[in-house]
Amino acid sequence: MSDRQTVSPFRGSRLLIIALLGALLAGAAELPFGGWIQIPILSLVWWQLQKNHIHSIKGSLISGLSFGLGYFVIGLWWIYISLHDVGGMHAIISAAAVLLLATGMGLFFACACLPLYLKTASRLRGLVLASSWVIVEYIRGTIFTGFPWMGFAEAQVNGPFAPATPIFGGLVCTFLVIWISWEILQLKKQARFSGICIISAIVLSQLVGIWAFTKPTGEPLSIRLIQGNFEQSLKFNPQAIQEQFIFYTAAIKKQAADLIITPETAYPWPQNNLPSGLIQSLQDFSNHSFSNVLIGLIGETSQSQDSQYTNRALGISPNMPSYQYDKSHLVPFGEFIPPGFHWFVNAFNVPMSDFARGKPDQAPFGIQRAQQETINAAITICYEDVFGGELATRIRGSSKPVNLLINMTNLAWFGDSQAPGQQLRLSQLRSLETGLPSVRATNTGITAVLGPNGQVLAELPKFTQGVLEFKVQAYSGLTPYVMWGNAPILGLSCLLLVLGAIRQRRI
């Protein structure tokens, strides 16, 4: 038997182990202390990759791709539910779509693993590996409109490095997770150096959490978050839509509050075609009760002389003109069809929307209160709270200080999966980065109130119909991350990559 015949099965089993570790890593993110648990699992990944004797770029890419496939197939399987169970797409095509997306995301992981191929000293290699991961994750979150979902940073809301987020953003969590997981692997070779690195990173991250960059402002807001729990399949049923109108309108008018919020597209109908008098009745309620109301519906805008729909949040305040926020960062294939792919939608009769984009610099929603200063809230709709850099830019460039984050979401598309928990962690990360509290109004869950440190203060159970009532303290001020964005961590990572390349050339 030739060497090639004996080695190939062995390497194949190694690749399978690496893929299984990736799957285990994705599953760990859903656990209460997932951010801590992921770190030793990543150490096992680096150990397996080293055992795989990577001596070429090709070997590094294949191993990294195996890791990424295992991670993303488990982490993104809820997309199958939206395509097959809700969208009606054939099971094979739906499964293939998940596998294709997981492969695409896995390629990013493969590129991030390339420093393992370098022959630099192990002390520097860990820093170069962490830097590579930061750069690749940044690219993953920007190229082709970006898809940074399932990054390691979001699990750190339950991990050791979350306190560093207000200074350098979520990417610093990625850097520290990769670097420290590498140093754990090096403990046997260089116990003192690696031990100091591990302890120092964790202790310093916890210590920086002492500083508060934002502070309370004004009296707490009374809020009511309405969770309708309507199945996505009913969105196209006229009778069900009418029932939805009745439920949300009645729930809004049931009790006054400083702020009342419905989920994304709670009124799943174009604004101009809503039942006669509905918006006016909500305005009358707002005027009489001095309540601010924020509802999700389908907006209409005129672009290039053609009327197009938008995913809109409509704000109604006492004795004030209505406010509107149109979703700016749309989901490819979910909310807009990328150029060149209309044939796919037509061929398979996939029920996909094609919304117009809102402007990226829309003003915050002003929450009016009697004899008190206006509280300004930055709104994100569903998928938009994945992009921390974009939100930080909006807050930094806002003409009015932002005191509160609002996310309106409908995750009924994804059934009883891990998607709601994943997005809740992303909202927690946004609160950490900005130092601002968040409120989340969702259709099926997770409707919640978050503190400025990302802590969940209150939530409704998933797949229940109800209203979450709570007092929310608004905050003022800017964190270093909001002021600087991702520039510091990207600059450091680029510097370390250049240093690693110089050391590689000298070997």
Sequence and secondary structure as in RCSB ss.txt:
>XXXX:A:sequence
MSDRQTVSPFRGSRLLIIALLGALLAGAAELPFGGWIQIPILSLVWWQLQKNHIHSIKGSLISGLSFGLGYFVIG
LWWIYISLHDVGGMHAIISAAAVLLLATGMGLFFACACLPLYLKTASRLRGLVLASSWVIVEYIRGTIFTGFPWM
GFAEAQVNGPFAPATPIFGGLVCTFLVIWISWEILQLKKQARFSGICIISAIVLSQLVGIWAFTKPTGEPLSIRL
IQGNFEQSLKFNPQAIQEQFIFYTAAIKKQAADLIITPETAYPWPQNNLPSGLIQSLQDFSNHSFSNVLIGLIGE
TSQSQDSQYTNRALGISPNMPSYQYDKSHLVPFGEFIPPGFHWFVNAFNVPMSDFARGKPDQAPFGIQRAQQETI
NAAITICYEDVFGGELATRIRGSSKPVNLLINMTNLAWFGDSQAPGQQLRLSQLRSLETGLPSVRATNTGITAVL
GPNGQVLAELPKFTQGVLEFKVQAYSGLTPYVMWGNAPILGLSCLLLVLGAIRQRRI
>XXXX:A:secstr
  HHHHHHHHHHHHHHHHHHHHHHHHHHTTSTTHHHHHHHHHHHHHHHHHHTT  SHHHHHHHHHHHHHHHHHHH
TTHHHIIIIIIT   HHHHHHHHHHHHHHHHHHHHHHTGGGGS S HHHHHHHHHHHHHHHHHHHTTGGG   TT
 HHHHGGGSTTGGGHHHH HHHHHHHHHHHHHHHHTTTT HHHHHHHHHHHHHHHHHHTT  S EE SS EEEEE
EE    GGGGG HHHHHHHHHHHHHHHHTS  SEEE  TTSEEEEGGGS TTHHHHHHHHHHHHT EEEEEEEEE
EEETTEEEEEEEEEEE TTS  EEEE  S  BTTTB  TT HHHHHHHT          TT   EEEEETTEEEE
EEEEEEGGGGG HHHHHHHHHH SS   EEEEEE  GGG SSSHHHHHHHHHHHHHHHHT  EEEEESSS  EEE
 TTS EEEE  TT  EEEEEEE  EE   HHHHHTTHHHHHHHHHHHHHHHHHHHH 
